Amino acid sequence: MSTTNKFTAGEPMYRTNRRAFLSYLGAAPTLTAFAGAGLLSSSRAFADDGPLNSSERRHRAFVLRRDAALYQKDLPDNPSLSNGDQELYPNRIASYSKGLPHNNLGEVDLNAYGTLIKALGSGRWGDFESIPLGGTSKLSNPQGAYCFSMEGADAAAPSIPAPPAFSSAQMAAEIAEDYWYALTRDVPFSQYGTDPTIAQAAADLSKFSDYRGPKVNGQVTPDVIFRGSTPADLTGPYISQFLLKPTPFGATTVPQLYRTSVARDDYLTKYSDWLNIQRGGSAGSNVFDSTPRYIRNNRDLSLYLLVDFSGQANFQAALLLQSFGSAALSPNNPYLHSATQVGNVTFSAATSLDLVGRASNPANRANFCQKWLVHRRIRPEAFAGRIHNHVTGAANYPIHSDILNSAALKAVFSAHGTYLLPMAYPVGSPLHPSYPAAHATTAGAGITMLKAVFNESFDSQSCRGFR
């Protein structure tokens, strides 16, 4: 897909400018007449002589919904652009293709890939049903990319930057980080400061020319490795207390002890296994630890992410924050200042759980729209297969020298005898493209809701029982 084209289905992607909403209401001529008639105010539930009657209420509901739709409709076009890899590589080596038929190099059958593109272009059920699969595994909901959202911005509205290109230094740095994630999967977070493999990973990542993670004085250190680059990501322990503290759940409390697998329970390190999974073949099962664990390392975190429901961590955070009562609520909650009312259907615990729970699905609709219709970015496990075949001489791919000269490749070959990316579970990655990340998208949506409902400055340490 061209970097100047709109997405495959023929409709543009849009960016929502939420800050413009209030000014839009004042400027839109179609709304002025309704404002003059006294029917526009979003907080107005009463006519001059009392509550709205049923007819007025129906009209008021219509105006609210129509005006919200007009606001979204009139936003400027801002289409998302792909990184151009699909056109650059006719053999589709940089495009997502897991689950389709592949040759022995793990390169997708071009006729099968063309059928996928045809289905994504038409959106028709019959075209999706005609996609040839390479095994028994099914693609993860590509037709969901067309699902409309009935509240807020439509799924096709948000715009995001293009991911790094296949041959770029940034792509090399990202896969190197993935290798080191895998190689240090069993290291407890509490031991990062003293573990020699973590130190080796930090030193190696510091050498990459386009590593975007945090650094200290220009170097990756054990204190900042594998952390994000957004505000406060470097503050506190690696795992949030929201993933450790017992979670209140109605009349019971649920300890956050999770099923995980045993140390060194890694998969897709043999080429035959890797190729089978790229073709959508069946896989076995993890070797599970008999003892439930608090999340203490990246293996535990991987197994948590494998089976959690969408937005689970956000939902748990809301339940924990609610246990502190009004102390944790946003200072803008109107009922904090009421002498006669408390919240119930509005500005209450029920509200926060509804908002946090409801955020995940619309977020994922937008996510899948980007995944399937715009970027179709290759999965890290598949990219590692390209690296393996390139290094072993089975193929020649335009892979950046930063990763080819990396200590990560030497370390993974020493551990497993291949240059493949060790995966934490037999199925490897999900059967949908890698960009944008679904967990990251739902986390961001849920956190936005949490910040709207609760006090961002709330200090739980001052509350009994949360130390």
C-alpha positions as a LaTeX table, in Angstrom:
\begin{tabular}{lrrr}
\hline
Residue & $x$ (\AA) & $y$ (\AA) & $z$ (\AA) \\
\hline
Met1 & 0.00 & 0.00 & 0.00 \\
Ser2 & 1.35 & 3.39 & $-0.97$ \\
Thr3 & 2.33 & 5.81 & 1.76 \\
Thr4 & 0.15 & 8.40 & 0.07 \\
Asn5 & $-2.95$ & 6.24 & $-0.19$ \\
Lys6 & $-5.89$ & 5.97 & 2.14 \\
Phe7 & $-6.42$ & 2.64 & 3.78 \\
Thr8 & $-7.37$ & $-0.43$ & 1.79 \\
Ala9 & $-11.12$ & $-0.24$ & 2.19 \\
Gly10 & $-11.19$ & 3.10 & 0.41 \\
Glu11 & $-12.06$ & 5.29 & 3.38 \\
Pro12 & $-9.67$ & 7.74 & 5.09 \\
Met13 & $-8.39$ & 7.49 & 8.64 \\
Tyr14 & $-9.08$ & 10.58 & 10.77 \\
Arg15 & $-7.53$ & 12.21 & 13.81 \\
Thr16 & $-9.92$ & 13.49 & 16.44 \\
Asn17 & $-9.24$ & 16.96 & 17.85 \\
Arg18 & $-11.12$ & 16.76 & 21.12 \\
Arg19 & $-10.06$ & 20.21 & 22.25 \\
Ala20 & $-12.04$ & 21.81 & 19.44 \\
Phe21 & $-15.40$ & 20.50 & 20.62 \\
Leu22 & $-16.55$ & 23.48 & 22.71 \\
Ser23 & $-15.47$ & 26.02 & 20.11 \\
Tyr24 & $-17.24$ & 23.94 & 17.48 \\
Leu25 & $-20.51$ & 24.17 & 19.39 \\
Gly26 & $-20.29$ & 27.95 & 19.38 \\
Ala27 & $-19.41$ & 28.20 & 15.70 \\
Ala28 & $-21.58$ & 25.58 & 13.98 \\
Pro29 & $-24.50$ & 27.34 & 12.27 \\
Thr30 & $-26.63$ & 24.20 & 12.30 \\
Leu31 & $-26.58$ & 24.25 & 16.09 \\
Thr32 & $-27.28$ & 27.92 & 16.67 \\
Ala33 & $-31.01$ & 27.65 & 16.11 \\
Phe34 & $-31.30$ & 24.86 & 18.63 \\
Ala35 & $-29.24$ & 26.81 & 21.15 \\
Gly36 & $-31.61$ & 29.74 & 20.73 \\
Ala37 & $-34.56$ & 27.45 & 21.30 \\
Gly38 & $-33.09$ & 26.40 & 24.63 \\
Leu39 & $-32.60$ & 22.77 & 23.62 \\
Leu40 & $-28.83$ & 22.56 & 23.22 \\
Ser41 & $-27.29$ & 22.68 & 26.67 \\
Ser42 & $-26.00$ & 19.23 & 27.54 \\
Ser43 & $-26.86$ & 19.72 & 31.22 \\
Arg44 & $-30.38$ & 21.06 & 30.68 \\
Ala45 & $-33.12$ & 18.61 & 31.68 \\
Phe46 & $-35.84$ & 21.17 & 32.39 \\
Ala47 & $-37.97$ & 23.54 & 30.36 \\
Asp48 & $-38.80$ & 27.02 & 31.66 \\
Asp49 & $-41.92$ & 25.72 & 33.37 \\
Gly50 & $-40.64$ & 22.38 & 34.69 \\
Pro51 & $-39.14$ & 19.06 & 33.56 \\
Leu52 & $-39.16$ & 18.25 & 29.87 \\
Asn53 & $-42.17$ & 16.29 & 28.72 \\
Ser54 & $-41.72$ & 13.04 & 26.78 \\
Ser55 & $-41.77$ & 14.75 & 23.39 \\
Glu56 & $-39.25$ & 17.39 & 24.44 \\
Arg57 & $-37.04$ & 14.74 & 25.98 \\
Arg58 & $-37.01$ & 12.66 & 22.77 \\
His59 & $-36.08$ & 15.76 & 20.81 \\
Arg60 & $-33.39$ & 16.67 & 23.33 \\
Ala61 & $-31.88$ & 13.18 & 23.06 \\
Phe62 & $-31.94$ & 13.49 & 19.27 \\
Val63 & $-30.16$ & 16.86 & 19.37 \\
Leu64 & $-27.44$ & 15.57 & 21.68 \\
Arg65 & $-26.72$ & 12.56 & 19.49 \\
Arg66 & $-26.94$ & 14.48 & 16.25 \\
Asp67 & $-24.63$ & 17.26 & 17.42 \\
Ala68 & $-22.04$ & 14.75 & 18.62 \\
Ala69 & $-22.18$ & 13.04 & 15.22 \\
Leu70 & $-21.88$ & 16.37 & 13.38 \\
Tyr71 & $-18.83$ & 17.26 & 15.43 \\
Gln72 & $-17.10$ & 14.00 & 14.46 \\
Lys73 & $-18.24$ & 14.28 & 10.83 \\
Asp74 & $-16.82$ & 17.77 & 10.33 \\
Leu75 & $-13.33$ & 17.07 & 11.66 \\
Pro76 & $-10.58$ & 17.45 & 9.01 \\
Asp77 & $-9.24$ & 14.39 & 7.24 \\
Asn78 & $-5.92$ & 13.14 & 8.56 \\
Pro79 & $-5.28$ & 9.69 & 7.10 \\
Ser80 & $-2.85$ & 7.25 & 8.65 \\
Leu81 & 0.01 & 6.30 & 6.35 \\
Ser82 & 1.82 & 2.97 & 6.10 \\
Asn83 & 5.61 & 2.79 & 6.06 \\
Gly84 & 5.63 & 1.67 & 2.41 \\
Asp85 & 7.17 & $-1.76$ & 3.03 \\
Gln86 & 4.37 & $-3.62$ & 1.31 \\
Glu87 & 5.13 & $-1.97$ & $-2.04$ \\
Leu88 & 8.87 & $-2.04$ & $-1.48$ \\
Tyr89 & 8.99 & $-5.82$ & $-1.05$ \\
Pro90 & 6.81 & $-7.70$ & $-3.57$ \\
Asn91 & 7.60 & $-10.97$ & $-1.77$ \\
Arg92 & 5.86 & $-9.50$ & 1.33 \\
Ile93 & 8.78 & $-10.28$ & 3.64 \\
Ala94 & 7.94 & $-7.19$ & 5.74 \\
Ser95 & 4.19 & $-7.79$ & 5.95 \\
Tyr96 & 2.12 & $-9.76$ & 8.42 \\
Ser97 & 1.20 & $-13.18$ & 7.02 \\
Lys98 & 1.02 & $-15.62$ & 9.93 \\
Gly99 & $-1.58$ & $-18.36$ & 9.43 \\
Leu100 & $-1.36$ & $-18.36$ & 5.63 \\
Pro101 & 0.56 & $-20.90$ & 3.52 \\
His102 & 4.34 & $-20.27$ & 3.49 \\
Asn103 & 7.31 & $-21.75$ & 1.66 \\
Asn104 & 10.26 & $-23.28$ & 3.49 \\
Leu105 & 11.83 & $-19.87$ & 4.06 \\
Gly106 & 8.70 & $-18.73$ & 5.85 \\
Glu107 & 7.78 & $-16.41$ & 2.98 \\
Val108 & 4.06 & $-16.18$ & 2.35 \\
Asp109 & 2.38 & $-17.73$ & $-0.69$ \\
Leu110 & 1.67 & $-14.65$ & $-2.82$ \\
Asn111 & $-1.66$ & $-15.94$ & $-4.13$ \\
Ala112 & $-2.86$ & $-16.52$ & $-0.57$ \\
Tyr113 & $-1.65$ & $-13.09$ & 0.49 \\
Gly114 & $-3.41$ & $-11.54$ & $-2.50$ \\
Thr115 & $-6.65$ & $-13.21$ & $-1.38$ \\
Leu116 & $-6.22$ & $-11.63$ & 2.05 \\
Ile117 & $-5.67$ & $-8.20$ & 0.49 \\
Lys118 & $-8.72$ & $-8.68$ & $-1.73$ \\
Ala119 & $-10.86$ & $-9.49$ & 1.29 \\
Leu120 & $-9.54$ & $-6.50$ & 3.22 \\
Gly121 & $-10.30$ & $-4.32$ & 0.21 \\
Ser122 & $-13.88$ & $-5.49$ & $-0.20$ \\
Gly123 & $-14.86$ & $-6.14$ & 3.40 \\
Arg124 & $-17.20$ & $-8.92$ & 2.20 \\
Trp125 & $-17.78$ & $-12.01$ & 4.30 \\
Gly126 & $-17.48$ & $-14.31$ & 1.31 \\
Asp127 & $-14.05$ & $-12.92$ & 0.40 \\
Phe128 & $-12.80$ & $-13.52$ & 3.93 \\
Glu129 & $-14.13$ & $-17.06$ & 3.85 \\
Ser130 & $-12.10$ & $-17.66$ & 0.69 \\
Ile131 & $-8.73$ & $-16.88$ & 2.31 \\
Pro132 & $-6.61$ & $-20.07$ & 2.20 \\
Leu133 & $-5.09$ & $-20.97$ & 5.55 \\
Gly134 & $-1.85$ & $-22.83$ & 5.98 \\
Gly135 & $-2.99$ & $-24.82$ & 9.01 \\
Thr136 & $-5.74$ & $-25.05$ & 11.59 \\
Ser137 & $-5.23$ & $-21.65$ & 13.23 \\
Lys138 & $-7.65$ & $-18.91$ & 12.20 \\
Leu139 & $-6.91$ & $-15.23$ & 11.66 \\
Ser140 & $-7.92$ & $-12.98$ & 14.52 \\
Asn141 & $-10.99$ & $-11.00$ & 13.44 \\
Pro142 & $-9.75$ & $-9.07$ & 10.37 \\
Gln143 & $-13.34$ & $-8.21$ & 9.46 \\
Gly144 & $-13.64$ & $-6.49$ & 12.84 \\
Ala145 & $-11.58$ & $-3.70$ & 11.30 \\
Tyr146 & $-14.78$ & $-2.43$ & 9.67 \\
Cys147 & $-16.83$ & $-2.24$ & 12.87 \\
Phe148 & $-18.32$ & 1.21 & 13.55 \\
Ser149 & $-18.21$ & 2.85 & 16.98 \\
Met150 & $-21.44$ & 4.49 & 18.07 \\
Glu151 & $-19.93$ & 6.70 & 20.80 \\
Gly152 & $-17.17$ & 9.25 & 20.33 \\
Ala153 & $-14.83$ & 9.03 & 17.40 \\
Asp154 & $-15.43$ & 6.22 & 14.94 \\
Ala155 & $-12.93$ & 3.38 & 14.85 \\
Ala156 & $-11.49$ & 4.72 & 11.58 \\
Ala157 & $-10.98$ & 8.24 & 12.95 \\
Pro158 & $-7.75$ & 8.16 & 15.00 \\
Ser159 & $-4.48$ & 8.57 & 13.13 \\
Ile160 & $-1.12$ & 7.17 & 14.23 \\
Pro161 & 2.45 & 7.38 & 12.86 \\
Ala162 & 3.83 & 4.69 & 10.61 \\
Pro163 & 5.93 & 1.98 & 12.30 \\
Pro164 & 9.67 & 1.62 & 11.62 \\
Ala165 & 10.57 & 0.28 & 8.19 \\
Phe166 & 11.85 & $-3.28$ & 7.79 \\
Ser167 & 15.43 & $-2.26$ & 6.94 \\
Ser168 & 15.70 & 0.64 & 9.41 \\
Ala169 & 18.02 & 1.04 & 12.38 \\
Gln170 & 15.00 & 1.59 & 14.60 \\
Met171 & 13.56 & $-1.77$ & 13.55 \\
Ala172 & 16.92 & $-3.37$ & 14.36 \\
Ala173 & 16.91 & $-1.81$ & 17.82 \\
Glu174 & 13.36 & $-2.96$ & 18.52 \\
Ile175 & 14.05 & $-6.60$ & 17.61 \\
Ala176 & 17.26 & $-6.51$ & 19.66 \\
Glu177 & 15.21 & $-5.43$ & 22.67 \\
Asp178 & 12.82 & $-8.31$ & 21.98 \\
Tyr179 & 15.72 & $-10.77$ & 21.94 \\
Trp180 & 16.98 & $-9.46$ & 25.27 \\
Tyr181 & 13.46 & $-9.58$ & 26.73 \\
Ala182 & 13.41 & $-13.28$ & 25.86 \\
Leu183 & 16.92 & $-14.00$ & 27.10 \\
Thr184 & 16.22 & $-12.34$ & 30.47 \\
Arg185 & 12.66 & $-13.61$ & 30.83 \\
Asp186 & 13.39 & $-15.47$ & 34.06 \\
Val187 & 15.38 & $-12.71$ & 35.79 \\
Pro188 & 13.37 & $-11.27$ & 38.72 \\
Phe189 & 12.78 & $-7.54$ & 38.37 \\
Ser190 & 14.29 & $-7.10$ & 41.84 \\
Gln191 & 17.63 & $-8.49$ & 40.57 \\
Tyr192 & 18.03 & $-6.31$ & 37.48 \\
Gly193 & 20.71 & $-4.23$ & 39.20 \\
Thr194 & 23.02 & $-7.22$ & 39.76 \\
Asp195 & 22.18 & $-9.72$ & 37.02 \\
Pro196 & 25.01 & $-10.15$ & 34.46 \\
Thr197 & 22.69 & $-10.86$ & 31.49 \\
Ile198 & 20.74 & $-7.69$ & 32.19 \\
Ala199 & 24.04 & $-5.80$ & 32.27 \\
Gln200 & 25.01 & $-7.38$ & 28.95 \\
Ala201 & 21.64 & $-6.43$ & 27.45 \\
Ala202 & 21.97 & $-2.83$ & 28.61 \\
Ala203 & 25.48 & $-2.55$ & 27.19 \\
Asp204 & 24.41 & $-4.03$ & 23.86 \\
Leu205 & 21.33 & $-1.85$ & 23.45 \\
Ser206 & 23.46 & 1.23 & 24.20 \\
Lys207 & 25.39 & 0.56 & 20.97 \\
Phe208 & 22.36 & 0.72 & 18.65 \\
Ser209 & 22.24 & 3.83 & 16.51 \\
Asp210 & 18.47 & 4.33 & 16.79 \\
Tyr211 & 17.40 & 2.85 & 20.11 \\
Arg212 & 14.41 & 4.89 & 21.35 \\
Gly213 & 14.17 & 3.60 & 24.93 \\
Pro214 & 15.24 & 5.65 & 27.96 \\
Lys215 & 18.91 & 6.20 & 28.74 \\
Val216 & 21.00 & 7.67 & 31.54 \\
Asn217 & 23.79 & 9.95 & 30.30 \\
Gly218 & 23.44 & 8.42 & 26.85 \\
Gln219 & 23.57 & 4.81 & 28.05 \\
Val220 & 20.96 & 2.14 & 28.68 \\
Thr221 & 21.28 & 1.01 & 32.30 \\
Pro222 & 19.71 & $-1.78$ & 34.36 \\
Asp223 & 17.60 & 0.85 & 36.10 \\
Val224 & 15.88 & 1.97 & 32.89 \\
Ile225 & 16.06 & $-1.08$ & 30.61 \\
Phe226 & 12.74 & $-2.28$ & 29.16 \\
Arg227 & 10.90 & 0.78 & 30.50 \\
Gly228 & 8.83 & 3.24 & 28.53 \\
Ser229 & 9.61 & 6.83 & 27.60 \\
Thr230 & 6.41 & 8.53 & 28.75 \\
Pro231 & 6.27 & 10.66 & 31.93 \\
Ala232 & 6.87 & 8.80 & 35.23 \\
Asp233 & 7.83 & 5.52 & 33.48 \\
Leu234 & 11.14 & 5.59 & 35.34 \\
Thr235 & 9.55 & 6.22 & 38.74 \\
Gly236 & 9.14 & 3.39 & 41.21 \\
Pro237 & 9.41 & $-0.38$ & 40.75 \\
Tyr238 & 8.94 & $-2.04$ & 37.37 \\
Ile239 & 5.62 & $-3.66$ & 38.34 \\
Ser240 & 2.81 & $-1.40$ & 39.50 \\
Gln241 & 1.15 & $-1.98$ & 42.86 \\
Phe242 & $-2.08$ & $-2.37$ & 40.88 \\
Leu243 & $-0.75$ & $-5.74$ & 39.70 \\
Leu244 & 0.33 & $-6.84$ & 43.18 \\
Lys245 & $-2.23$ & $-5.72$ & 45.75 \\
Pro246 & $-5.26$ & $-7.91$ & 46.63 \\
Thr247 & $-8.23$ & $-6.78$ & 44.56 \\
Pro248 & $-11.58$ & $-6.09$ & 46.29 \\
Phe249 & $-14.32$ & $-7.88$ & 44.39 \\
Gly250 & $-17.70$ & $-7.41$ & 46.03 \\
Ala251 & $-17.87$ & $-9.44$ & 49.22 \\
Thr252 & $-14.52$ & $-11.12$ & 48.59 \\
Thr253 & $-10.92$ & $-10.13$ & 47.93 \\
Val254 & $-8.90$ & $-11.71$ & 45.14 \\
Pro255 & $-5.14$ & $-12.12$ & 45.73 \\
Gln256 & $-3.09$ & $-11.35$ & 42.64 \\
Leu257 & $-1.41$ & $-14.74$ & 42.42 \\
Tyr258 & $-1.27$ & $-15.97$ & 38.84 \\
Arg259 & $-0.56$ & $-19.16$ & 36.95 \\
Thr260 & 2.75 & $-19.02$ & 35.16 \\
Ser261 & 5.11 & $-21.46$ & 33.48 \\
Val262 & 8.38 & $-22.89$ & 34.73 \\
Ala263 & 11.74 & $-21.31$ & 34.02 \\
Arg264 & 13.22 & $-21.79$ & 30.52 \\
Asp265 & 9.82 & $-22.85$ & 29.14 \\
Asp266 & 10.58 & $-21.33$ & 25.71 \\
Tyr267 & 9.22 & $-22.16$ & 22.26 \\
Leu268 & 9.80 & $-21.62$ & 18.52 \\
Thr269 & 13.57 & $-21.94$ & 18.95 \\
Lys270 & 13.73 & $-24.83$ & 16.46 \\
Tyr271 & 13.29 & $-23.87$ & 12.81 \\
Ser272 & 10.74 & $-26.60$ & 12.10 \\
Asp273 & 8.59 & $-25.41$ & 15.02 \\
Trp274 & 8.88 & $-21.81$ & 13.90 \\
Leu275 & 7.86 & $-22.64$ & 10.33 \\
Asn276 & 4.94 & $-24.76$ & 11.49 \\
Ile277 & 3.57 & $-21.91$ & 13.59 \\
Gln278 & 3.99 & $-19.34$ & 10.80 \\
Arg279 & 1.85 & $-21.64$ & 8.65 \\
Gly280 & $-0.84$ & $-21.74$ & 11.33 \\
Gly281 & 0.04 & $-25.17$ & 12.60 \\
Ser282 & $-1.08$ & $-26.58$ & 15.91 \\
Ala283 & 1.00 & $-26.19$ & 19.05 \\
Gly284 & 1.32 & $-27.86$ & 22.43 \\
Ser285 & 0.95 & $-26.40$ & 25.88 \\
Asn286 & 3.14 & $-24.63$ & 28.38 \\
Val287 & 4.77 & $-26.46$ & 31.27 \\
Phe288 & 2.99 & $-24.70$ & 34.10 \\
Asp289 & 4.36 & $-23.93$ & 37.54 \\
Ser290 & 2.35 & $-25.76$ & 40.20 \\
Thr291 & 2.50 & $-22.71$ & 42.49 \\
Pro292 & 0.58 & $-19.51$ & 41.69 \\
Arg293 & 2.94 & $-16.51$ & 41.73 \\
Tyr294 & 2.96 & $-12.78$ & 42.10 \\
Ile295 & 4.28 & $-11.24$ & 38.89 \\
Arg296 & 8.03 & $-11.18$ & 39.52 \\
Asn297 & 9.63 & $-11.39$ & 36.07 \\
Asn298 & 8.85 & $-11.08$ & 32.37 \\
Arg299 & 7.84 & $-14.73$ & 32.07 \\
Asp300 & 5.10 & $-14.21$ & 34.64 \\
Leu301 & 4.04 & $-11.02$ & 32.87 \\
Ser302 & 3.95 & $-12.84$ & 29.50 \\
Leu303 & 1.64 & $-15.54$ & 30.84 \\
Tyr304 & $-0.59$ & $-12.89$ & 32.43 \\
Leu305 & $-0.94$ & $-11.17$ & 29.05 \\
Leu306 & $-1.68$ & $-14.43$ & 27.28 \\
Val307 & $-4.98$ & $-15.04$ & 29.07 \\
Asp308 & $-6.11$ & $-11.72$ & 30.58 \\
Phe309 & $-9.36$ & $-10.27$ & 29.29 \\
Ser310 & $-9.19$ & $-6.99$ & 27.41 \\
Gly311 & $-8.67$ & $-4.14$ & 29.86 \\
Gln312 & $-8.39$ & $-6.45$ & 32.88 \\
Ala313 & $-5.59$ & $-4.48$ & 34.55 \\
Asn314 & $-7.55$ & $-1.21$ & 34.20 \\
Phe315 & $-10.64$ & $-2.83$ & 35.71 \\
Gln316 & $-8.63$ & $-4.14$ & 38.65 \\
Ala317 & $-7.09$ & $-0.70$ & 39.18 \\
Ala318 & $-10.57$ & 0.83 & 39.33 \\
Leu319 & $-11.68$ & $-1.71$ & 41.94 \\
Leu320 & $-8.59$ & $-0.99$ & 44.04 \\
Leu321 & $-9.03$ & 2.77 & 43.84 \\
Gln322 & $-12.68$ & 2.50 & 44.76 \\
Ser323 & $-11.73$ & 0.73 & 47.98 \\
Phe324 & $-10.33$ & 4.03 & 49.27 \\
Gly325 & $-13.69$ & 5.77 & 48.99 \\
Ser326 & $-13.98$ & 9.48 & 48.35 \\
Ala327 & $-10.30$ & 10.09 & 49.14 \\
Ala328 & $-9.33$ & 8.67 & 45.75 \\
Leu329 & $-12.00$ & 10.40 & 43.67 \\
Ser330 & $-11.33$ & 13.28 & 41.32 \\
Pro331 & $-11.69$ & 16.62 & 43.11 \\
Asn332 & $-14.04$ & 17.60 & 40.26 \\
Asn333 & $-16.60$ & 14.99 & 41.30 \\
Pro334 & $-19.69$ & 17.15 & 42.06 \\
Tyr335 & $-20.98$ & 14.87 & 44.81 \\
Leu336 & $-17.91$ & 15.51 & 46.94 \\
His337 & $-19.43$ & 18.92 & 47.59 \\
Ser338 & $-23.09$ & 17.94 & 47.92 \\
Ala339 & $-24.82$ & 18.13 & 51.30 \\
Thr340 & $-27.67$ & 15.84 & 50.25 \\
Gln341 & $-26.56$ & 13.45 & 47.45 \\
Val342 & $-24.07$ & 10.74 & 46.62 \\
Gly343 & $-23.42$ & 9.41 & 43.16 \\
Asn344 & $-25.11$ & 6.28 & 41.84 \\
Val345 & $-25.90$ & 6.18 & 38.13 \\
Thr346 & $-23.64$ & 9.22 & 37.68 \\
Phe347 & $-20.19$ & 9.98 & 39.15 \\
Ser348 & $-20.06$ & 6.81 & 41.23 \\
Ala349 & $-18.29$ & 3.49 & 41.52 \\
Ala350 & $-20.69$ & 2.11 & 38.92 \\
Thr351 & $-19.71$ & 4.96 & 36.60 \\
Ser352 & $-15.99$ & 4.29 & 36.87 \\
Leu353 & $-16.38$ & 0.55 & 36.25 \\
Asp354 & $-18.66$ & 1.22 & 33.29 \\
Leu355 & $-16.28$ & 3.74 & 31.72 \\
Val356 & $-13.14$ & 1.68 & 32.29 \\
Gly357 & $-14.80$ & $-1.52$ & 31.08 \\
Arg358 & $-16.38$ & 0.15 & 28.07 \\
Ala359 & $-13.17$ & 1.79 & 26.87 \\
Ser360 & $-11.47$ & $-1.41$ & 25.77 \\
Asn361 & $-13.71$ & $-2.50$ & 22.93 \\
Pro362 & $-13.87$ & 0.83 & 21.07 \\
Ala363 & $-10.11$ & 1.14 & 21.55 \\
Asn364 & $-9.60$ & $-2.29$ & 20.02 \\
Arg365 & $-11.91$ & $-1.47$ & 17.12 \\
Ala366 & $-9.66$ & 1.46 & 16.24 \\
Asn367 & $-6.64$ & $-0.75$ & 16.87 \\
Phe368 & $-7.80$ & $-3.48$ & 14.48 \\
Cys369 & $-8.70$ & $-0.90$ & 11.87 \\
Gln370 & $-5.06$ & 0.22 & 11.91 \\
Lys371 & $-3.64$ & $-3.30$ & 12.15 \\
Trp372 & $-5.50$ & $-4.86$ & 9.26 \\
Leu373 & $-6.33$ & $-1.96$ & 6.94 \\
Val374 & $-3.23$ & 0.24 & 7.14 \\
His375 & $-0.01$ & $-1.18$ & 8.54 \\
Arg376 & $-0.09$ & $-5.01$ & 8.54 \\
Arg377 & 3.27 & $-4.94$ & 10.28 \\
Ile378 & 5.30 & $-8.13$ & 10.56 \\
Arg379 & 5.40 & $-9.85$ & 13.96 \\
Pro380 & 8.75 & $-9.92$ & 15.84 \\
Glu381 & 8.83 & $-13.74$ & 15.72 \\
Ala382 & 8.53 & $-13.61$ & 11.92 \\
Phe383 & 11.16 & $-10.88$ & 11.62 \\
Ala384 & 13.51 & $-13.02$ & 13.71 \\
Gly385 & 12.93 & $-15.80$ & 11.17 \\
Arg386 & 14.10 & $-13.43$ & 8.43 \\
Ile387 & 17.20 & $-12.70$ & 10.51 \\
His388 & 17.87 & $-16.41$ & 11.03 \\
Asn389 & 17.63 & $-17.19$ & 7.33 \\
His390 & 19.77 & $-14.19$ & 6.43 \\
Val391 & 22.54 & $-15.00$ & 8.92 \\
Thr392 & 22.60 & $-18.69$ & 7.99 \\
Gly393 & 22.77 & $-17.85$ & 4.27 \\
Ala394 & 19.41 & $-19.37$ & 3.37 \\
Ala395 & 18.20 & $-16.00$ & 2.09 \\
Asn396 & 19.41 & $-12.43$ & 1.57 \\
Tyr397 & 17.29 & $-9.73$ & 3.20 \\
Pro398 & 17.84 & $-5.97$ & 3.71 \\
Ile399 & 18.35 & $-6.20$ & 7.48 \\
His400 & 20.17 & $-3.37$ & 9.25 \\
Ser401 & 23.73 & $-4.12$ & 10.33 \\
Asp402 & 23.06 & $-2.96$ & 13.91 \\
Ile403 & 21.20 & $-6.17$ & 14.69 \\
Leu404 & 23.47 & $-8.40$ & 12.61 \\
Asn405 & 26.45 & $-7.23$ & 14.70 \\
Ser406 & 24.57 & $-7.38$ & 17.99 \\
Ala407 & 25.55 & $-9.40$ & 21.03 \\
Ala408 & 21.88 & $-10.40$ & 21.23 \\
Leu409 & 22.25 & $-12.70$ & 18.22 \\
Lys410 & 25.33 & $-14.34$ & 19.65 \\
Ala411 & 23.59 & $-14.86$ & 22.98 \\
Val412 & 20.42 & $-16.36$ & 21.50 \\
Phe413 & 22.43 & $-18.70$ & 19.26 \\
Ser414 & 24.54 & $-19.80$ & 22.22 \\
Ala415 & 21.36 & $-20.55$ & 24.21 \\
His416 & 19.29 & $-22.25$ & 21.50 \\
Gly417 & 21.40 & $-22.99$ & 18.40 \\
Thr418 & 19.31 & $-20.72$ & 16.13 \\
Tyr419 & 18.76 & $-17.00$ & 15.67 \\
Leu420 & 15.01 & $-17.32$ & 16.20 \\
Leu421 & 13.19 & $-15.35$ & 18.88 \\
Pro422 & 12.35 & $-17.54$ & 21.90 \\
Met423 & 8.63 & $-17.26$ & 22.62 \\
Ala424 & 6.96 & $-17.66$ & 26.00 \\
Tyr425 & 4.18 & $-19.93$ & 24.71 \\
Pro426 & 3.85 & $-22.56$ & 21.97 \\
Val427 & 1.43 & $-20.59$ & 19.78 \\
Gly428 & 3.80 & $-17.64$ & 19.55 \\
Ser429 & 2.19 & $-14.33$ & 18.69 \\
Pro430 & $-1.54$ & $-13.75$ & 18.15 \\
Leu431 & $-2.86$ & $-14.10$ & 14.60 \\
His432 & $-3.19$ & $-10.40$ & 13.90 \\
Pro433 & $-0.57$ & $-7.81$ & 12.83 \\
Ser434 & 1.76 & $-6.37$ & 15.44 \\
Tyr435 & 1.10 & $-2.64$ & 15.08 \\
Pro436 & $-0.39$ & $-0.96$ & 17.00 \\
Ala437 & $-0.17$ & $-3.13$ & 20.12 \\
Ala438 & $-3.62$ & $-4.13$ & 21.37 \\
His439 & $-2.63$ & $-4.23$ & 25.04 \\
Ala440 & $-1.01$ & $-0.80$ & 24.78 \\
Thr441 & $-4.11$ & 0.64 & 23.10 \\
Thr442 & $-6.57$ & $-0.71$ & 25.66 \\
Ala443 & $-4.24$ & 0.30 & 28.50 \\
Gly444 & $-4.12$ & 3.86 & 27.23 \\
Ala445 & $-7.88$ & 4.04 & 26.81 \\
Gly446 & $-8.51$ & 2.61 & 30.28 \\
Ile447 & $-5.96$ & 4.85 & 31.96 \\
Thr448 & $-7.60$ & 7.88 & 30.34 \\
Met449 & $-10.88$ & 6.85 & 31.98 \\
Leu450 & $-9.18$ & 6.22 & 35.34 \\
Lys451 & $-7.61$ & 9.68 & 35.26 \\
Ala452 & $-10.99$ & 11.25 & 34.51 \\
Val453 & $-12.69$ & 9.55 & 37.46 \\
Phe454 & $-9.97$ & 9.40 & 40.12 \\
Asn455 & $-7.55$ & 11.90 & 41.64 \\
Glu456 & $-4.22$ & 11.70 & 39.81 \\
Ser457 & $-2.46$ & 13.11 & 42.90 \\
Phe458 & $-3.95$ & 10.57 & 45.30 \\
Asp459 & $-1.28$ & 9.05 & 47.57 \\
Ser460 & $-2.31$ & 5.55 & 48.52 \\
Gln461 & 0.59 & 5.27 & 50.95 \\
Ser462 & $-1.25$ & 7.59 & 53.32 \\
Cys463 & $-4.16$ & 5.13 & 53.48 \\
Arg464 & $-4.13$ & 2.22 & 55.90 \\
Gly465 & $-3.73$ & $-1.26$ & 54.42 \\
Phe466 & $-2.12$ & $-0.24$ & 51.13 \\
Arg467 & 1.57 & $-0.33$ & 51.93 \\
\hline
\end{tabular}
